[in-house]
């Protein structure tokens, strides 16, 4: 017996469309929840410390981790998740501190450190673009190289900054850079046209093939995230008064802030203020736990890990509400 399938109609052939309004409302709703949690965390910290905790340390901590989170967010939004941002920040900090130790002017030392990171990230981006390899795999190689070079330059020790911690005005400059940059970047990536221009599709199991768009996307993703990571490392050196080659939990916190802020690991879409609010929540939450004398295993590490897992679920849920992303090719 021959069974003839019914003809496909034009309606049946249409792919599901993105639900932009629903997705926007879902992201705004999640960011409103984050805002309320940040407000509660801020009140708790104020009560615990009588407001004394809101000093230079907290703001520079927020700025340095926020810039690192912005670095990972930029790489993820361009479809090139860069897992080396923490090591790149550490390397930039060590280079900066070593040059200052050698009597270089601070601005020139910082510019040289940033230039070195950008050159290295350019190489990573070109490798990603030419091979069409997953960016996360290439970035792991970059992580190992950057971490090793930082350890070698610092001789596995701290490199003290000649003039000690940075001045008061620098704190506000770094914090303003993070806040304004995070909001501006989040707003810019709301454009579907921009996402189509930057994201190069790559199907799972596809035989690697060269794509000019993939090369441009890889270079932009790595170089842009490397710039922000380098700035984060230099800001941290100013906060600590010296450079250290180890990243500690900072990269974990940065990744957790991006995902908890609503940037999806599935479609690379996100909101406007999510990364900013999630970073503030994690920093304030850690501050509250430390003021309460919580055990060290509970601060940053565990809370960041749980935040990361919650962020994956949140991104998945918002993607379900928003529908499929716009075709990128």
C-alpha positions as CSV (number, residue, x, y, z in Angstrom):
1,X,0.0,0.0,0.0
2,X,1.3,3.5,-0.9
3,X,0.5,6.2,1.6
4,X,0.6,9.7,0.3
5,X,1.5,12.3,2.9
6,X,-0.7,15.4,2.9
7,X,0.9,18.3,1.1
8,X,2.9,20.8,3.3
9,X,1.2,24.1,3.5
10,X,2.9,27.5,3.7
11,X,1.8,27.8,7.3
12,X,3.3,24.4,8.2
13,X,6.6,25.3,6.5
14,X,7.1,28.5,8.5
15,X,9.6,28.1,11.3
16,X,8.7,29.2,14.8
17,X,9.2,32.9,15.3
18,X,11.0,34.6,18.1
19,X,8.7,36.1,20.7
20,X,10.6,39.4,21.3
21,X,8.1,41.0,23.6
22,X,7.7,37.9,25.8
23,X,11.5,37.5,25.9
24,X,12.0,41.2,26.8
25,X,9.4,41.0,29.6
26,X,11.0,37.8,31.0
27,X,14.5,39.4,31.1
28,X,13.1,42.6,32.7
29,X,11.3,40.5,35.2
30,X,14.4,38.5,36.1
31,X,16.4,41.8,36.4
32,X,13.8,43.2,38.7
33,X,14.1,40.2,41.0
34,X,17.9,40.6,40.9
35,X,17.5,44.3,41.8
36,X,15.3,43.4,44.8
37,X,17.9,40.8,46.0
38,X,20.7,43.4,45.6
39,X,18.7,45.9,47.7
40,X,18.2,43.3,50.4
41,X,21.9,42.3,50.4
42,X,22.9,45.9,50.6
43,X,20.6,46.5,53.6
44,X,22.0,43.4,55.4
45,X,25.6,44.6,54.8
46,X,24.7,48.1,56.1
47,X,23.1,46.6,59.3
48,X,26.0,44.3,59.9
49,X,28.7,46.9,59.5
50,X,26.9,50.2,60.2
51,X,27.8,51.2,56.7
52,X,31.5,50.9,57.2
53,X,31.7,48.0,54.7
54,X,30.9,50.3,51.8
55,X,34.5,51.5,51.6
56,X,37.2,51.5,48.9
57,X,37.7,47.8,49.2
58,X,34.1,46.9,48.3
59,X,33.9,49.2,45.4
60,X,37.2,48.2,43.9
61,X,36.3,44.6,44.4
62,X,33.0,45.2,42.6
63,X,34.9,47.0,39.7
64,X,37.6,44.4,39.2
65,X,35.2,41.4,39.3
66,X,32.6,43.4,37.3
67,X,35.1,44.1,34.5
68,X,36.1,40.4,34.5
69,X,32.4,39.5,34.3
70,X,32.0,42.0,31.5
71,X,34.9,40.3,29.7
72,X,33.3,36.9,29.8
73,X,29.9,38.3,28.9
74,X,31.3,40.0,25.8
75,X,32.9,36.7,24.7
76,X,29.7,34.8,25.3
77,X,27.5,37.3,23.5
78,X,29.7,37.1,20.5
79,X,29.5,33.3,20.5
80,X,33.1,32.8,21.7
81,X,33.1,31.9,25.4
82,X,36.6,32.8,26.6
83,X,37.5,30.7,29.7
84,X,40.9,32.3,29.9
85,X,39.7,35.7,31.1
86,X,40.9,35.1,34.7
87,X,44.4,34.1,33.6
88,X,44.5,37.0,31.2
89,X,43.7,39.4,34.0
90,X,46.3,37.9,36.2
91,X,48.9,38.1,33.4
92,X,48.1,41.7,32.7
93,X,48.4,42.6,36.4
94,X,51.8,40.9,36.7
95,X,53.1,42.6,33.5
96,X,51.8,46.0,34.8
97,X,53.4,45.5,38.3
98,X,56.7,44.4,36.9
99,X,57.0,47.4,34.6
100,X,56.1,49.8,37.4
101,X,58.7,48.0,39.5
102,X,61.2,48.8,36.7
103,X,60.3,52.5,37.0
104,X,58.0,52.7,34.0
105,X,55.3,55.4,34.2
106,X,52.1,53.9,35.4
107,X,50.1,54.8,32.3
108,X,52.7,53.4,29.9
109,X,53.0,50.3,32.0
110,X,49.3,49.8,31.9
111,X,49.1,50.4,28.1
112,X,51.9,47.9,27.5
113,X,50.2,45.3,29.6
114,X,47.0,45.8,27.8
115,X,48.7,45.7,24.4
116,X,50.4,42.4,25.3
117,X,47.1,40.8,26.2
118,X,45.4,42.1,23.0
119,X,48.2,40.6,20.9
120,X,47.9,37.2,22.6
121,X,44.1,37.3,22.2
122,X,44.4,38.2,18.6
123,X,46.4,34.9,18.1
124,X,43.7,33.0,20.0
125,X,40.9,34.6,17.8
126,X,42.7,33.8,14.6
127,X,43.2,30.2,15.6
128,X,39.5,30.0,16.5
129,X,38.5,31.6,13.2
130,X,40.8,29.7,10.9
131,X,40.0,26.3,12.4
132,X,36.3,26.9,13.3
133,X,37.2,25.2,16.6
134,X,35.0,25.8,19.7
135,X,36.3,29.0,21.3
136,X,36.1,27.4,24.8
137,X,38.6,24.7,23.7
138,X,41.1,27.3,22.3
139,X,40.7,29.5,25.3
140,X,41.7,26.6,27.6
141,X,45.0,26.5,25.8
142,X,45.2,30.3,26.2
143,X,44.5,29.9,29.9
144,X,47.4,27.5,30.4
145,X,49.8,29.7,28.5
146,X,48.8,32.9,30.2
147,X,48.9,31.3,33.7
148,X,52.3,29.8,33.1
149,X,53.8,33.1,31.8
150,X,52.4,35.0,34.7
151,X,53.9,32.5,37.2
152,X,57.2,32.7,35.3
153,X,57.3,36.5,35.3
154,X,56.4,36.8,39.0
155,X,58.6,33.8,39.9
156,X,55.5,32.3,41.6
157,X,55.5,35.2,44.1
158,X,53.6,38.5,44.5
159,X,54.9,41.6,42.8
160,X,54.3,44.6,45.1
161,X,53.2,47.9,43.5
162,X,55.7,50.6,44.2
163,X,53.2,53.2,45.4
164,X,50.8,50.8,47.1
165,X,47.0,50.7,46.5
166,X,45.5,53.2,44.1
167,X,44.1,56.6,45.1
168,X,40.5,57.3,45.9
169,X,39.6,58.8,42.5
170,X,40.8,55.7,40.7
171,X,38.3,53.6,42.6
172,X,35.4,55.6,41.2
173,X,36.9,55.6,37.7
174,X,37.1,51.8,37.6
175,X,33.6,51.4,39.1
176,X,32.1,53.9,36.6
177,X,33.9,52.1,33.7
178,X,32.3,48.8,34.8
179,X,28.8,50.2,35.4
180,X,28.6,52.3,32.2
181,X,30.3,49.7,30.0
182,X,28.1,46.9,31.3
183,X,24.9,48.8,30.7
184,X,26.1,50.1,27.3
185,X,27.1,46.6,26.1
186,X,23.9,45.0,27.3
187,X,21.9,47.6,25.5
188,X,23.9,47.3,22.3
189,X,23.5,43.5,22.2
190,X,19.7,43.9,22.3
191,X,19.9,44.5,18.5
192,X,19.1,41.4,16.5
193,X,21.0,42.9,13.6
194,X,24.2,43.2,15.7
195,X,23.8,39.6,16.9
196,X,23.3,38.4,13.3
197,X,26.4,40.3,12.3
198,X,28.6,38.8,15.0
199,X,27.4,35.3,15.5
200,X,28.6,32.7,13.1
201,X,26.6,29.4,13.2
202,X,28.3,26.2,13.8
203,X,26.3,23.0,14.0
204,X,27.3,20.2,16.4
205,X,29.2,17.5,14.5
206,X,29.9,19.7,11.5
207,X,33.1,19.2,9.7
208,X,35.2,22.3,10.3
209,X,35.3,24.7,7.4
210,X,36.7,28.2,7.1
211,X,34.2,31.0,7.4
212,X,35.2,34.7,7.1
213,X,32.4,35.6,9.5
214,X,33.7,33.1,12.0
215,X,37.2,34.6,11.8
216,X,35.9,38.1,12.3
217,X,33.7,36.9,15.2
218,X,36.5,35.0,16.8
219,X,39.0,37.8,16.7
220,X,36.4,40.3,18.0
221,X,35.3,38.0,20.8
222,X,38.8,37.2,22.0
223,X,40.2,40.7,21.6
224,X,37.2,42.5,23.2
225,X,37.1,40.1,26.2
226,X,40.9,40.3,26.5
227,X,40.8,44.1,26.7
228,X,38.2,44.0,29.5
229,X,40.1,41.2,31.3
230,X,43.3,43.2,31.2
231,X,41.6,46.2,32.7
232,X,40.2,44.0,35.4
233,X,43.7,42.7,36.2
234,X,45.2,46.2,36.4
235,X,42.3,47.4,38.6
236,X,42.9,44.4,41.0
237,X,46.6,45.3,41.3
238,X,45.6,48.8,42.4
239,X,43.1,47.3,44.9
240,X,45.6,44.8,46.4
241,X,48.7,47.0,46.1
242,X,50.5,44.3,44.1
243,X,50.0,41.5,41.5
244,X,49.6,37.8,42.0
245,X,49.7,35.2,39.3
246,X,46.8,33.1,40.7
247,X,43.2,33.9,39.9
248,X,41.6,32.4,42.9
249,X,37.8,32.3,42.7
250,X,37.5,35.5,40.6
251,X,36.9,33.7,37.3
252,X,34.3,31.4,38.8
253,X,32.5,34.5,40.3
254,X,32.7,36.3,37.0
255,X,31.2,33.4,35.0
256,X,28.5,33.0,37.7
257,X,27.6,36.7,37.5
258,X,27.2,36.5,33.7
259,X,24.9,33.4,33.8
260,X,23.0,34.5,36.9
261,X,22.5,37.8,35.1
262,X,20.5,36.0,32.4
263,X,23.0,35.6,29.5
264,X,22.1,32.3,28.0
265,X,24.7,29.6,27.3
266,X,22.3,28.3,24.6
267,X,21.5,31.3,22.5
268,X,24.0,33.9,23.8
269,X,21.1,36.3,24.4
270,X,20.8,38.4,27.6
271,X,19.4,41.5,29.1
272,X,20.8,44.9,29.8
273,X,21.5,45.2,33.5
274,X,21.7,41.5,34.4
275,X,25.5,41.2,34.6
276,X,25.8,44.4,36.7
277,X,23.1,43.4,39.1
278,X,24.3,39.8,39.5
279,X,27.9,41.0,40.1
280,X,26.7,43.4,42.8
281,X,24.6,40.6,44.4
282,X,27.5,38.2,44.5
283,X,30.0,40.8,45.9
284,X,27.5,42.0,48.5
285,X,26.5,38.4,49.4
286,X,30.2,37.5,50.0
287,X,30.6,40.6,52.1
288,X,27.6,39.7,54.2
289,X,28.9,36.2,54.7
290,X,32.4,37.4,55.7
291,X,30.9,39.9,58.2
292,X,28.9,37.0,59.7
293,X,32.1,35.0,60.1
294,X,30.9,32.3,57.7
295,X,33.3,29.5,57.0
296,X,35.7,30.1,54.1
297,X,34.3,27.2,52.0
298,X,30.9,28.9,52.0
299,X,32.1,32.3,50.7
300,X,32.5,32.9,47.0
301,X,33.2,29.3,45.9
302,X,30.0,27.6,47.0
303,X,27.8,30.6,46.5
304,X,29.3,31.3,43.0
305,X,28.9,27.6,42.0
306,X,25.2,27.6,43.1
307,X,24.7,30.9,41.3
308,X,26.2,29.5,38.1
309,X,23.8,26.5,38.2
310,X,20.8,28.8,38.9
311,X,22.0,31.0,36.0
312,X,22.0,28.0,33.5
313,X,18.4,27.2,34.5
314,X,17.3,30.9,34.3
315,X,18.8,31.3,30.9
316,X,17.1,28.1,29.7
317,X,13.8,29.3,31.1
318,X,14.0,32.7,29.5
319,X,14.9,31.1,26.2
320,X,11.8,29.0,26.4
321,X,9.7,32.1,26.9
322,X,11.5,34.1,24.2
323,X,11.3,31.4,21.6
324,X,14.1,30.6,19.0
325,X,16.8,33.1,18.4
326,X,16.9,34.9,15.1
327,X,18.7,33.0,12.4
328,X,22.3,34.2,12.2
329,X,23.0,33.2,8.6
